[in-house]
Amino acid sequence: MYDRLIFKLSDENSNIVSLPENQFPLKVSECIKSDYLRKEETSLPVVSEIDLLRHFVLLSNKNHHLQKGFYPLGSCTMKYNPVINEDVSSNPKFTKLHPYQDGDDVQGILQIMYELQDMLLKVTGFSKISLQPVAGAHGEFTGMMIISDYFKRKNENRTKILIPDSAHGTNPASATLSGFKAVQIKSDQNGEIDLEDLEKNMDENTAGIMITNPNTLGIFESRIEKISHIVHSKGGLIYMDGANMNALMGIVKPGKIGFDILHLNLHKTFSTPHGGGGPGAGGVAVVESLKDFLPPYIVKFENGKYSLDYPEKSIGSLHSFYGNVNIMVRAWAYLKVMGRDGLSEASKMAIVNANYIKRKLQDIYDLPYKNETMHEVVFSGRKHKKDYNVTTLDIAKRLLDYGFHAPTVYFPLIVSEAIMIEPTETESKETLDSFIVAMKKIDEEAKSDPEKVKSAPTSTPISRPDDIYALKNLFVNWYRENNG
Ligand SMILES: *Cc1c(COP(=O)(O)O)cnc(C)c1O
């Protein structure tokens, strides 16, 4: 009976809610202007507390989440989020704070943010960081604004930003939103930036390049020194998309190998539940020469007090107050628990896990880039599409029947029928093996019974929604249209 919309469970006559009489002397209509009052009763469902609870627990079980199963969504780093982070961040001493409180009353949380800045600078090798941006893409936008202001102050008119063709879609979007023209750079046969194409396009009108490292193929851009020389010798800056820092923590410091600006996705690399669309945190770190352009960050004065401060030429605030503080507390707890050795161990395990899956599946699924991968691996379903008319989408849907979340599919764009798998460091060998078995079974099914794969999933509440219709018509509308 709980397998229904909550409106269907509703029983107006059930008399299960007892609210006390209104004790206030004023009526609502005397306090609120009539324009703002409802004209009709709202249609809220009437259900008992236990039914309400069961309804939502059932719904949450229909959803795939990390507590329920493996979530190999490439690029997203769906690692396990230690419960201690939740414990710390949900402490009322943090959650009941208000950003308008006097600075003297909130020194504790400011200290935590300051310590987090400090730890992240140690991990990344940069000189200053602002934690204010609230997403990776927001961090990219911040970085582009810094680059834009930097050249404006130098009276240099630089209009272009170079972006490799393997980049995440947010990169060209951020560059364009900040007023630059995004120019695409090719990848070579190894999946790294094509140096010839880079040299051809890097000129005095180009502000710089955005590089994801390891890139979205999971491959480390090994020629950073050369890239740095090409871009810096023409006066450009190098932005690093740090969404894949999960492969580098405790091993490589981007600030020491030629990058000028970096954003972190605290919600990917430094745990935090992520995947439902937020909230996140996309701190931006810079080298010494760019530190005066940052959005506000926490400073510590000589008297030991902490405060949010704007550097000299700051591009200004990118969010109200401090950003998503709750996510910062989680990242702080994560870093404190892991320590330096824990972080490098985590990165190494993430790399081992991805390479384990790669070795076990590379003879079964097409592997377009065969060189060393880091924390994720990108297969292609093109062989399966050609031989059995089974597409990557079909394979992804069939995985749901085996109890797994699908990998990222059809990204990066340079791989046709892409299947991008990121296991993360937090999964056991048993979990990886059961995923590998499922991928092998799907391959066998594609040969022997392709229809089975093409009609998957059959074990989920709905099978294959019309994606485009669903995108354009929220379910609420469908419900109204069909239920009056
Ligand atoms: C996730 C991701 C982003 C965007 O980060 P959001 O926090 O989702 O805005 C950018 N680049 C890469 C490579 C990513 O994986």
The ligand as a Gaussian input file, in Angstrom:
#p B3LYP/6-31G(d) Opt

LIG

0 1
 C       32.186000      17.654000     -11.785000
 C       33.118000      18.334000     -12.713000
 C       33.027000      19.722000     -12.942000
 C       31.913000      20.587000     -12.398000
 O       31.798000      20.549000     -11.013000
 P       30.387000      20.888000     -10.308000
 O       30.703000      20.906000      -8.856000
 O       29.455000      19.802000     -10.703000
 O       29.946000      22.228000     -10.816000
 C       33.972000      20.299000     -13.769000
 N       34.936000      19.568000     -14.352000
 C       35.052000      18.232000     -14.166000
 C       36.165000      17.480000     -14.834000
 C       34.139000      17.576000     -13.341000
 O       34.229000      16.247000     -13.165000

